[in-house]
Amino acid sequence: MRTWVIISLVVLACSPIVLGRKEEPVEELKARVESAKPSERIDLCLKIAERQLDTADKLYTSGKVDEAKALIQEVVTYSEQARDAATGSGKKLKNAEISVRKMANKLRDVKHNLNFEDQPPVQEAIDHLERVRTDLLARMFGSSK
């Protein structure tokens, strides 16, 4: 009984911290990328790419195809930046690969819900993300020469 009281108090104490935390706008994250350390840059770029992908999915759903295409291009760009930072520093390679794989899978789901004429840019982005993944995997498991 005593442990339940302690656990309840800890949960209640932490809930305002978690609930009161707001996400930074994407523009602020973009501004922080250039001045960030390489290990922080990886996380920032992946976070930007993931949030832009979520927004692009919503835009495609609402029929705003041109705006969504621009965001899909940003997903690719920031994924590349994350790859470059990860391969350059040798850190967070696994996290970057997992995030890029999830984004590629989500793009496949988005593609299947689009009209045929809207699918090619999304397929190009998927192909590009797969190349980014391949680069990350090669860095993780490549020869140590």
C-alpha positions as CSV (number, residue, x, y, z in Angstrom):
1,M,0.0,0.0,0.0
2,R,2.8,2.3,0.9
3,T,4.5,1.9,-2.5
4,W,1.3,2.8,-4.3
5,V,1.1,6.1,-2.4
6,I,4.7,6.9,-3.3
7,I,4.1,6.0,-7.0
8,S,1.0,8.1,-7.1
9,L,2.8,11.1,-5.6
10,V,5.6,10.8,-8.1
11,V,3.1,10.6,-11.0
12,L,1.2,13.6,-9.8
13,A,4.4,15.6,-9.2
14,C,5.6,14.8,-12.8
15,S,2.3,15.3,-14.6
16,P,2.4,19.2,-14.7
17,I,5.9,19.0,-16.1
18,V,5.0,16.7,-18.9
19,L,1.6,18.3,-19.6
20,G,2.8,21.8,-19.5
21,R,5.6,21.2,-22.0
22,K,5.0,22.7,-25.4
23,E,6.6,21.7,-28.6
24,E,8.9,24.2,-30.3
25,P,7.7,25.5,-33.6
26,V,9.5,24.0,-36.6
27,E,11.0,27.4,-37.5
28,E,12.7,27.7,-34.2
29,L,14.1,24.2,-34.6
30,K,15.4,25.1,-38.1
31,A,17.1,28.2,-36.6
32,R,18.9,26.1,-34.1
33,V,20.2,23.5,-36.5
34,E,23.2,25.5,-37.8
35,S,24.6,26.4,-34.4
36,A,24.0,23.0,-32.8
37,K,26.7,20.5,-32.0
38,P,26.8,17.5,-34.4
39,S,25.0,15.1,-31.9
40,E,22.3,17.7,-31.3
41,R,22.0,18.5,-35.0
42,I,21.1,14.8,-35.7
43,D,18.2,15.0,-33.3
44,L,17.0,18.4,-34.5
45,C,17.1,17.4,-38.1
46,L,15.2,14.2,-37.5
47,K,12.6,16.0,-35.4
48,I,12.1,18.6,-38.1
49,A,11.8,15.9,-40.8
50,E,9.3,13.9,-38.7
51,R,7.2,16.9,-38.0
52,Q,7.2,18.1,-41.6
53,L,6.2,14.6,-42.7
54,D,3.2,14.7,-40.3
55,T,2.2,18.1,-41.6
56,A,2.6,16.9,-45.2
57,D,0.4,13.9,-44.6
58,K,-2.3,16.2,-43.2
59,L,-1.9,18.6,-46.2
60,Y,-2.3,15.7,-48.7
61,T,-5.4,14.5,-46.8
62,S,-6.9,18.0,-47.1
63,G,-6.0,18.2,-50.8
64,K,-3.2,20.8,-50.6
65,V,-0.8,18.8,-52.8
66,D,1.6,21.6,-53.8
67,E,2.2,22.6,-50.2
68,A,2.7,19.0,-49.2
69,K,5.2,18.4,-52.0
70,A,7.4,21.3,-50.6
71,L,7.3,19.7,-47.1
72,I,8.2,16.3,-48.5
73,Q,11.3,17.9,-50.0
74,E,12.2,19.3,-46.6
75,V,11.8,15.9,-45.1
76,V,14.4,14.6,-47.6
77,T,16.7,17.6,-47.0
78,Y,16.7,17.3,-43.2
79,S,17.1,13.6,-43.3
80,E,20.2,14.1,-45.4
81,Q,21.5,16.6,-42.9
82,A,20.9,14.1,-40.1
83,R,22.7,11.4,-42.1
84,D,25.7,13.8,-42.7
85,A,25.9,14.7,-39.1
86,A,25.6,11.1,-37.9
87,T,28.1,9.7,-40.4
88,G,30.5,12.6,-39.7
89,S,30.4,12.2,-35.9
90,G,29.8,8.5,-35.8
91,K,27.2,9.0,-33.2
92,K,23.4,8.2,-33.1
93,L,23.7,6.2,-36.4
94,K,21.2,3.6,-35.2
95,N,18.7,6.2,-34.0
96,A,19.0,8.1,-37.3
97,E,18.5,4.9,-39.3
98,I,15.4,3.9,-37.4
99,S,13.9,7.3,-37.8
100,V,14.6,7.4,-41.5
101,R,13.1,3.9,-41.9
102,K,9.9,4.9,-40.1
103,M,9.6,8.0,-42.2
104,A,10.1,6.0,-45.4
105,N,7.4,3.6,-44.3
106,K,5.0,6.4,-43.5
107,L,5.7,7.9,-46.9
108,R,4.7,4.5,-48.4
109,D,1.4,4.7,-46.6
110,V,0.9,8.3,-47.7
111,K,1.6,7.3,-51.3
112,H,-1.0,4.5,-51.3
113,N,-3.7,7.1,-50.4
114,L,-2.8,9.5,-53.2
115,N,-4.0,9.9,-56.8
116,F,-1.7,8.3,-59.4
117,E,-0.5,11.6,-60.7
118,D,0.5,12.8,-57.2
119,Q,2.5,9.7,-56.4
120,P,5.9,10.2,-58.3
121,P,7.3,12.9,-56.0
122,V,6.5,10.8,-53.0
123,Q,8.1,7.8,-54.5
124,E,11.2,9.8,-55.3
125,A,11.3,10.9,-51.6
126,I,10.9,7.3,-50.5
127,D,13.8,6.2,-52.8
128,H,15.9,9.0,-51.5
129,L,15.3,8.1,-47.9
130,E,16.2,4.5,-48.7
131,R,19.5,5.7,-50.0
132,V,20.0,7.7,-46.8
133,R,19.3,4.5,-44.8
134,T,21.7,2.6,-46.9
135,D,24.4,5.2,-46.2
136,L,23.8,5.0,-42.5
137,L,23.8,1.2,-42.5
138,A,27.0,1.1,-44.5
139,R,28.6,3.4,-41.9
140,M,27.4,1.3,-39.1
141,F,28.3,-2.1,-40.5
142,G,30.9,-1.3,-43.1
143,S,34.5,-2.4,-42.9
144,S,36.6,-0.6,-40.3
145,K,39.3,0.3,-42.8
